[in-house]
Amino acid sequence: MGGGLAGLSSAVALAEAGFRVRLLEKRPHLGGRATSYALPDGEHVDNCQHVTLGCCTNLEDFYRRVGASHKIRTYRRLYFTDPQGHRGVIEASPLPPPFHLAPSFARFPLLSGADKRAIARAMLKIVRCGGLPADVDGNGGGITMLEWLERHGQTKAAVERFWGVVLVSALDEELGRTDARYGVDVFWKAFLANRTGFELGLPAVPLGELYDGSREAIERRGGEVSLRAGVRLIRVAEGSVAGLQLESGEQVTADFYLAAVPHDALLELLPGEIAEREPAFANLRRLRTSPITGVHLWFDREVMSEPYLTVLDCTTQWIFNKSLLYSPSAGAVGASRAAEAGQYLQSVISASYGLVARSRQEIIELCRRELEGILPATREARLVKATVIKETAATFSPEPGCDQWRPRQTSPIKGLFLAGDWTATGWPATMEGAVRSGYLAAEAILAVARTPRRLLQPDLPVQRVSCWLAKNSRSAHSKQAEDSVVASRAGGCGSSEPTEQGSSAGSGGNCGVGTQK
Ligand SMILES: Cc1cc2nc3c(=O)[nH]c(=O)nc-3n(C[C@H](O)[C@H](O)[C@H](O)COP(=O)(O)OP(=O)(O)OC[C@H]3O[C@@H](n4cnc5c(N)ncnc54)[C@H](O)[C@@H]3O)c2cc1C
């Protein structure tokens, strides 16, 4: 049930393992939240721009399995801008991680020396505990990322122009509502443990075109993908799934059932009494959600040369140059653009609580005003058309303590398995989290079917110097960190695979520090 990344990744993995899979998707297209569709005027748009990072190893594996890897382009420079249009770039130097980004960071013009020193101290703290600081726990639960940054003496500008800029978009939540564990983990995995963790992956095609291979992979092995096939009810008898009732009235039975729908949708499908009684389901009501707003703007001329920009001190957080990203010559700034006239940009605002109640026209005008400083060419350009897509419940909020409400991929109902970015993966609500959940659910089914198979991919290896720094400090004072790794592995988030020796050049392999929670 559900043709988002969780449903697709589990379905493809199970089909490859010899199962005959029937995938039931309510909508007329695959991809769930990470998809694209046609607007009433015929324009094809992504539900919202989606970004992946080099550290998303399971998503990468999934794209490879379904032949979509070549539709994702890798970008190795991060472009930043302030409201006045001053630019800064972060990119890797030949230095080994965790210092590979340090030279460009030292030159970065949009932060002061005091900001950079504070950030560097906090980064070193993250490295020295292998991404698992002991001081992220407060009284009776985790502390927020903002509290953690305050404890570590971050300047106001460092919080607003650096930590917030990266984390609000990565985790779709404000720093004051984000569990510090998630925030620290992003920096460890993406920026400190491995050289390629920070690299951006951006689709060179509309998102919906990434899933053709998934459908083929299922159908080639005798399976079936049913669109417009919404499930109305999961029928339960004597603690086991007895079958599904579809919205069309059709009854469906199977050996195993996997629900990969959003968590609130699952509660609607279960018999009410079970949804209330079983903590694994009842606790889902405690997961809060946060919004993301995408603003799509079509200009009559070229107004931007970079493929994307991360924006400081504005409501707009990212601007994506969709014309360039889709062009065959994308990849380098200044590369010749698609021959078409005009330019299509998309702005993204995560944790966009302040925009939910505002009208679409107000949001378009706000973005337009901000763009005039960032991209001066927009002042003269004509805005041909614009649209706003508000996802008011885009992802679950990674607030302190949320992990206790995320169920494992097995369920209290016999025959029913769960997948979705909201299940226990140790990852925030991302495409990577969704694929991890799909693989973990498929592993659970394969185990019950007595054909166990490992599908979950290891994290990128922790490279030599990061490893050495983490280990050295651990032997001094991190018994606590070790305990927390053991506890979280035992807690069964499922992503307990230790890092493995990597094959990438310069890899120092597994240093044994916990990189998964
Ligand atoms: C605006 C926005 C921007 C985002 N940006 C990023 C990003 O840049 N990077 C990133 O990694 N992640 C991003 N995410 C998060 C990412 O999209 C999700 O984490 C991921 O796609 C979730 O996949 P899923 O399969 O768990 O759930 P979904 O994608 O929600 O899939 C669930 C599927 O179940 C179907 N369904 C629901 N009810 C039924 C039913 N009764 N019967 C049958 N089918 C049903 C739905 O139609 C849907 O297709 C973003 C999300 C949003 C909303």
Ligand as a Chemical Component Dictionary entry (heavy atoms), coordinates in Angstrom:
data_LIG
# 
_chem_comp.id                   LIG 
_chem_comp.type                 NON-POLYMER 
_chem_comp.pdbx_formal_charge   0 
_chem_comp.three_letter_code    LIG 
# 
loop_
_chem_comp_atom.comp_id 
_chem_comp_atom.atom_id 
_chem_comp_atom.alt_atom_id 
_chem_comp_atom.type_symbol 
_chem_comp_atom.charge 
_chem_comp_atom.model_Cartn_x 
_chem_comp_atom.model_Cartn_y 
_chem_comp_atom.model_Cartn_z 
_chem_comp_atom.pdbx_ordinal 
LIG C1  C1  C 0 7.610  19.808 -0.072 1  
LIG C2  C2  C 0 8.564  18.708 0.297  2  
LIG C3  C3  C 0 9.929  18.865 0.070  3  
LIG C4  C4  C 0 10.810 17.843 0.428  4  
LIG N1  N1  N 0 12.143 17.974 0.156  5  
LIG C5  C5  C 0 12.969 16.935 0.382  6  
LIG C6  C6  C 0 14.319 16.972 -0.012 7  
LIG O1  O1  O 0 14.790 17.965 -0.583 8  
LIG N2  N2  N 0 15.107 15.899 0.250  9  
LIG C7  C7  C 0 14.626 14.780 0.863  10 
LIG O2  O2  O 0 15.385 13.814 1.046  11 
LIG N3  N3  N 0 13.330 14.705 1.250  12 
LIG C8  C8  C 0 12.495 15.750 1.037  13 
LIG N4  N4  N 0 11.183 15.661 1.403  14 
LIG C9  C9  C 0 10.730 14.484 2.149  15 
LIG C10 C10 C 0 10.463 13.299 1.206  16 
LIG O3  O3  O 0 9.646  13.703 0.136  17 
LIG C11 C11 C 0 9.739  12.213 1.996  18 
LIG O4  O4  O 0 10.452 11.934 3.181  19 
LIG C12 C12 C 0 9.603  10.914 1.219  20 
LIG O5  O5  O 0 9.249  11.142 -0.124 21 
LIG C13 C13 C 0 8.538  10.069 1.912  22 
LIG O6  O6  O 0 8.318  8.867  1.198  23 
LIG P1  P1  P 0 7.257  7.821  1.744  24 
LIG O7  O7  O 0 7.196  6.731  0.761  25 
LIG O8  O8  O 0 7.591  7.498  3.157  26 
LIG O9  O9  O 0 5.865  8.597  1.815  27 
LIG P2  P2  P 0 5.003  9.271  0.640  28 
LIG O10 O10 O 0 5.898  9.843  -0.377 29 
LIG O11 O11 O 0 4.032  10.172 1.308  30 
LIG O12 O12 O 0 4.238  8.040  -0.032 31 
LIG C14 C14 C 0 3.038  7.504  0.491  32 
LIG C15 C15 C 0 2.164  7.065  -0.682 33 
LIG O13 O13 O 0 0.998  6.421  -0.154 34 
LIG C16 C16 C 0 -0.093 6.779  -0.977 35 
LIG N5  N5  N 0 -1.341 6.530  -0.234 36 
LIG C17 C17 C 0 -1.855 7.249  0.787  37 
LIG N6  N6  N 0 -2.995 6.679  1.214  38 
LIG C18 C18 C 0 -3.194 5.585  0.448  39 
LIG C19 C19 C 0 -4.205 4.584  0.408  40 
LIG N7  N7  N 0 -5.264 4.627  1.234  41 
LIG N8  N8  N 0 -4.095 3.599  -0.496 42 
LIG C20 C20 C 0 -3.047 3.542  -1.358 43 
LIG N9  N9  N 0 -2.065 4.469  -1.374 44 
LIG C21 C21 C 0 -2.148 5.472  -0.472 45 
LIG C22 C22 C 0 0.157  8.244  -1.281 46 
LIG O14 O14 O 0 -0.595 8.672  -2.407 47 
LIG C23 C23 C 0 1.666  8.220  -1.522 48 
LIG O15 O15 O 0 1.963  7.986  -2.880 49 
LIG C24 C24 C 0 10.307 16.672 1.061  50 
LIG C25 C25 C 0 8.934  16.528 1.271  51 
LIG C26 C26 C 0 8.069  17.528 0.898  52 
LIG C27 C27 C 0 6.592  17.333 1.119  53 
# 
loop_
_chem_comp_bond.comp_id 
_chem_comp_bond.atom_id_1 
_chem_comp_bond.atom_id_2 
_chem_comp_bond.value_order 
_chem_comp_bond.pdbx_ordinal 
LIG C1  C2  SING 1  
LIG C2  C3  SING 2  
LIG C2  C26 DOUB 3  
LIG C3  C4  DOUB 4  
LIG C4  N1  SING 5  
LIG C4  C24 SING 6  
LIG N1  C5  DOUB 7  
LIG C5  C6  SING 8  
LIG C5  C8  SING 9  
LIG C6  O1  DOUB 10 
LIG C6  N2  SING 11 
LIG N2  C7  SING 12 
LIG C7  O2  DOUB 13 
LIG C7  N3  SING 14 
LIG N3  C8  DOUB 15 
LIG C8  N4  SING 16 
LIG N4  C9  SING 17 
LIG N4  C24 SING 18 
LIG C9  C10 SING 19 
LIG C10 O3  SING 20 
LIG C10 C11 SING 21 
LIG C11 O4  SING 22 
LIG C11 C12 SING 23 
LIG C12 O5  SING 24 
LIG C12 C13 SING 25 
LIG C13 O6  SING 26 
LIG O6  P1  SING 27 
LIG P1  O7  DOUB 28 
LIG P1  O8  SING 29 
LIG P1  O9  SING 30 
LIG O9  P2  SING 31 
LIG P2  O10 DOUB 32 
LIG P2  O11 SING 33 
LIG P2  O12 SING 34 
LIG O12 C14 SING 35 
LIG C14 C15 SING 36 
LIG C15 O13 SING 37 
LIG C15 C23 SING 38 
LIG O13 C16 SING 39 
LIG C16 N5  SING 40 
LIG C16 C22 SING 41 
LIG N5  C17 SING 42 
LIG N5  C21 SING 43 
LIG C17 N6  DOUB 44 
LIG N6  C18 SING 45 
LIG C18 C19 SING 46 
LIG C18 C21 DOUB 47 
LIG C19 N7  SING 48 
LIG C19 N8  DOUB 49 
LIG N8  C20 SING 50 
LIG C20 N9  DOUB 51 
LIG N9  C21 SING 52 
LIG C22 O14 SING 53 
LIG C22 C23 SING 54 
LIG C23 O15 SING 55 
LIG C24 C25 DOUB 56 
LIG C25 C26 SING 57 
LIG C26 C27 SING 58 
# 
